[in-house]
Amino acid sequence: WAWAWALAWAWAVAVAWAVAVAVAGDKLRESFSQVNTFLILASTSSLGLGLGWLGHRIFNTGS
């Protein structure tokens, strides 16, 4: 049953992330063009992934 809980949490996080991006995109479109909105969202996501990877490389002592 652990996999079912993990899957449920993964779906919940994915849905929450999608809603947050949609709301942020709508708010950004009020002030910026579509190109600027895309660049802001893409750079924010890339920065988060990059920092997560860097933190994993620095703080993962298990491997």
C-alpha positions as CSV (number, residue, x, y, z in Angstrom):
1,W,0.0,0.0,0.0
2,A,3.0,2.3,0.3
3,W,3.1,2.7,-3.5
4,A,-0.5,3.8,-3.5
5,W,0.1,6.5,-1.0
6,A,3.2,7.6,-3.0
7,L,1.2,7.7,-6.2
8,A,-1.6,9.7,-4.5
9,W,0.9,12.2,-3.1
10,A,2.6,12.5,-6.5
11,W,-0.7,13.2,-8.2
12,A,-1.6,15.8,-5.5
13,V,1.7,17.6,-6.0
14,A,1.4,17.5,-9.8
15,V,-2.1,18.9,-9.7
16,A,-1.1,21.6,-7.2
17,W,1.9,22.6,-9.3
18,A,-0.2,22.8,-12.5
19,V,-2.8,25.0,-10.7
20,A,-0.1,27.2,-9.3
21,V,1.5,27.6,-12.8
22,A,-1.8,28.4,-14.4
23,V,-2.7,31.0,-11.8
24,A,0.8,32.5,-12.0
25,G,0.6,32.6,-15.8
26,D,-2.8,34.4,-15.7
27,K,-1.4,37.0,-13.3
28,L,1.8,37.5,-15.3
29,R,-0.2,37.9,-18.5
30,E,-1.9,40.9,-17.0
31,S,1.4,42.8,-16.8
32,F,3.7,41.1,-19.4
33,S,3.5,39.7,-23.0
34,Q,3.1,36.0,-23.7
35,V,6.8,35.7,-24.5
36,N,7.9,37.4,-21.3
37,T,5.4,35.3,-19.3
38,F,6.9,32.1,-20.9
39,L,10.4,33.2,-20.1
40,I,9.6,34.0,-16.5
41,L,7.9,30.7,-15.9
42,A,10.5,28.7,-17.8
43,S,13.4,30.4,-16.0
44,T,11.8,29.9,-12.6
45,S,11.2,26.2,-13.2
46,S,14.7,25.7,-14.6
47,L,16.2,27.5,-11.6
48,G,14.3,25.3,-9.2
49,L,15.4,22.2,-11.0
50,G,19.0,23.3,-11.1
51,L,19.1,24.2,-7.5
52,G,17.5,20.9,-6.6
53,W,20.0,19.0,-8.6
54,L,22.9,21.1,-7.0
55,G,21.5,20.5,-3.5
56,H,21.3,16.8,-4.3
57,R,24.9,16.7,-5.5
58,I,26.2,18.6,-2.5
59,F,24.1,17.1,0.4
60,N,23.6,13.5,-0.8
61,T,26.1,11.5,1.2
62,G,24.5,8.1,0.6
63,S,26.2,7.4,-2.7
